[in-house]
Amino acid sequence: MIEPLLAGLALGAASSAHCAAMCGPLVLTASRLAATSWRARLRHALLHHAGRTLVYTLLALPAGLAGQWLVLHGWERGLAIGAGIVLLAALPRAVGVPLLDRIAARVSATVGRLFGPVLRWASTRPVGGPLAIGALNGLLPCGLVYAAMTTALAFGDLLAAMLVMIGFGAGTSVVLVALTMGARSLPVSWRLRLRPAGPLVLAVTAVLLIMRGVSDAHRHADAPAARVHVHVHE
């Protein structure tokens, strides 16, 4: 079960630049609730991303159950290929489609309206506060989170799906924790430069999933031939 965890970590690490651009300002705003000492900031950051990763793990439940159902019904070989094709089809959306952008904007606005009350509530709760803010952070629409969920689905196993999302959360947290500890702002020019990282990660993930599916199909196709060959020699 190490493979899905490593896959999630790799996807999270590859997504870090995009996360720093998109979520960096929010993370920095939330971190101002912490005391000025580096220990307090570090604790706040770790709790924040623990809450975010917990939400990602919960999102893995429907993906894992769906993947498990597909495998049980004989779709194991095509699952990874299909997941890769879905991600490739989503690339234009990652670049920007007006209708989908409006939907994402409405979801973001809904979650955003909750941040004010939660921030006020969190200001007096050193543990529950950052956990709750991180959980809200995890609910924000993000193409790379959906890519991670698609990857989790492709493994066709509930536990594997959860490990993918745990790895993704951990992989994306490293840069954001470092940002919290070492910076108080993220220049707009950096965010604009890092934004194209999202579609690039989607494309690479899609290709890897398709290659994984093709490799599995070849391995399954070769196995019966090998058994027939042995039978003939007998």
C-alpha positions in Angstrom: 0.0 0.0 0.0 3.0 2.3 -0.3 2.4 3.0 -4.0 -0.8 5.1 -3.5 0.8 7.1 -0.7 3.8 7.8 -2.8 1.6 8.7 -5.8 -0.3 11.2 -3.6 2.9 12.7 -2.2 4.4 13.1 -5.8 1.2 14.7 -7.0 1.1 17.0 -4.0 4.7 18.0 -4.4 4.2 18.7 -8.1 1.2 20.8 -7.2 3.0 22.9 -4.6 3.8 25.8 -6.9 0.1 26.1 -7.9 -1.0 25.8 -4.3 1.4 28.5 -3.2 -0.1 30.8 -5.8 -3.7 30.0 -5.2 -3.9 29.2 -1.5 -0.9 31.2 -0.3 -2.7 34.4 0.5 -5.4 32.6 2.4 -2.9 30.6 4.4 -1.0 33.8 5.2 -4.1 35.6 6.3 -5.1 32.7 8.6 -1.6 32.5 10.0 -1.9 36.0 11.4 -4.2 34.6 14.1 -1.2 32.9 15.5 1.2 34.5 18.0 4.4 36.1 16.6 6.7 33.3 17.9 7.9 30.8 15.4 6.7 27.9 17.6 3.1 29.3 17.6 3.2 29.9 13.9 4.5 26.4 13.2 1.8 24.8 15.4 -0.9 26.9 13.7 0.4 25.9 10.2 0.5 22.2 11.1 -3.0 22.2 12.5 -4.3 24.2 9.6 -3.0 21.7 7.0 -4.1 18.8 9.2 -7.6 20.1 8.9 -7.2 20.5 5.2 -5.8 17.0 4.7 -8.7 15.6 6.8 -11.2 17.0 4.4 -9.2 15.6 1.5 -9.3 12.2 3.2 -13.0 12.4 3.6 -13.3 13.3 -0.1 -11.5 10.1 -0.9 -14.4 8.0 0.5 -16.7 8.4 -2.5 -13.8 8.1 -5.0 -12.5 5.0 -3.3 -15.9 3.3 -3.1 -16.7 4.2 -6.7 -13.3 2.8 -7.8 -13.8 -0.4 -5.7 -17.2 -0.9 -7.3 -15.8 -0.5 -10.8 -13.1 -3.1 -10.1 -15.6 -5.6 -8.7 -17.6 -5.2 -11.9 -14.6 -6.0 -14.2 -13.5 -2.4 -15.1 -10.0 -2.7 -13.5 -8.1 -2.6 -16.8 -9.9 0.5 -18.1 -10.2 2.4 -14.9 -6.8 4.1 -15.0 -7.0 4.8 -18.7 -10.5 6.3 -18.2 -9.3 8.4 -15.3 -6.4 9.7 -17.4 -8.8 10.6 -20.3 -11.1 12.4 -17.9 -8.2 14.6 -16.7 -7.1 15.3 -20.3 -10.7 16.3 -21.1 -10.6 18.6 -18.0 -7.5 20.5 -19.3 -9.5 23.2 -21.2 -11.6 23.7 -18.0 -8.4 24.2 -16.0 -7.4 26.9 -18.5 -10.8 28.5 -18.1 -14.4 27.9 -19.3 -16.8 30.8 -18.4 -19.7 28.6 -17.1 -17.5 26.4 -15.0 -15.6 29.4 -13.7 -18.9 31.0 -12.6 -19.9 27.8 -10.7 -16.5 27.6 -9.0 -16.7 31.3 -8.2 -20.1 30.8 -6.5 -18.8 27.8 -4.5 -15.8 29.9 -3.5 -18.0 32.8 -2.5 -20.2 30.5 -0.4 -17.1 29.1 1.4 -15.6 32.5 1.6 -18.6 33.9 3.5 -18.0 31.3 6.2 -14.4 32.5 6.7 -15.3 35.7 8.5 -17.3 34.0 11.3 -14.9 31.1 11.5 -11.9 33.4 11.7 -13.5 35.3 14.6 -14.4 32.0 16.3 -10.9 30.6 15.7 -9.1 33.6 17.2 -9.8 32.3 20.7 -9.3 28.6 20.0 -5.6 27.7 19.5 -6.4 24.1 18.3 -9.9 24.0 17.0 -9.5 27.3 15.2 -6.7 26.4 12.8 -8.3 23.0 12.2 -11.6 24.5 11.2 -9.9 27.1 8.9 -7.9 24.3 7.3 -11.1 22.3 6.8 -12.7 25.2 5.0 -9.6 25.7 2.9 -10.0 22.0 1.8 -13.5 22.7 0.6 -12.5 25.5 -1.9 -12.8 24.4 -5.5 -9.5 23.4 -7.0 -8.7 21.5 -10.2 -5.7 19.8 -8.6 -7.8 18.4 -5.8 -10.1 16.9 -8.4 -7.1 15.5 -10.2 -6.0 13.9 -6.9 -9.5 12.4 -6.4 -9.4 11.0 -9.9 -6.0 9.4 -9.2 -7.5 8.0 -6.0 -10.4 6.6 -8.0 -8.0 5.0 -10.5 -6.5 2.8 -7.7 -9.9 1.0 -7.4 -9.5 0.5 -3.6 -10.9 2.5 -0.7 -7.8 2.4 1.5 -5.6 3.2 -1.5 -7.8 6.2 -2.3 -7.5 7.5 1.2 -3.7 7.1 1.1 -3.5 9.0 -2.1 -5.4 12.0 -0.6 -3.4 11.9 2.6 -0.2 11.9 0.5 -1.6 14.8 -1.6 -2.4 16.8 1.5 1.0 16.2 3.0 2.8 16.9 -0.3 1.1 20.3 -0.8 1.6 21.3 2.8 5.4 21.5 2.8 5.6 24.6 0.7 2.6 26.2 2.4 4.1 25.6 5.9 7.4 27.1 4.7 5.5 30.1 3.3 3.8 30.6 6.6 7.1 30.4 8.5 9.2 32.5 6.2 6.9 35.1 4.5 4.1 37.5 5.4 2.9 38.1 1.8 3.1 36.6 -1.7 3.6 39.0 -4.6 0.9 39.1 -7.2 3.5 38.7 -9.9 4.6 35.3 -8.4 1.0 34.1 -8.3 0.5 35.0 -12.0 3.8 33.1 -12.9 2.9 30.0 -10.9 -0.7 29.7 -12.0 0.1 27.7 -15.2 1.5 24.9 -13.0 -2.0 23.6 -12.5 -2.8 22.6 -16.1 0.7 21.2 -16.4 0.3 18.9 -13.4 -3.1 17.8 -14.7 -1.5 16.8 -18.0 1.4 14.9 -16.5 -1.0 13.1 -14.1 -3.3 12.1 -17.0 -0.4 10.7 -19.0 0.9 8.7 -16.1 -2.6 7.2 -15.4 -3.0 6.2 -19.0 0.4 4.6 -19.1 -0.4 2.7 -15.9 -3.7 1.5 -17.4 -2.0 0.4 -20.6 0.8 -1.4 -18.7 -1.8 -3.2 -16.6 -3.7 -4.2 -19.7 -0.6 -5.6 -21.4 0.4 -7.5 -18.2 -3.1 -9.1 -18.0 -3.0 -9.9 -21.8 0.4 -11.6 -21.6 -0.5 -13.8 -18.6 -2.8 -16.2 -20.4 -0.3 -16.6 -23.2 2.4 -17.6 -20.8 0.1 -20.2 -19.2 -0.7 -21.7 -22.6 3.0 -21.9 -23.5 3.7 -23.9 -20.3 0.8 -26.2 -20.9 2.1 -27.1 -24.4 5.5 -28.1 -23.1 3.9 -30.4 -20.6 
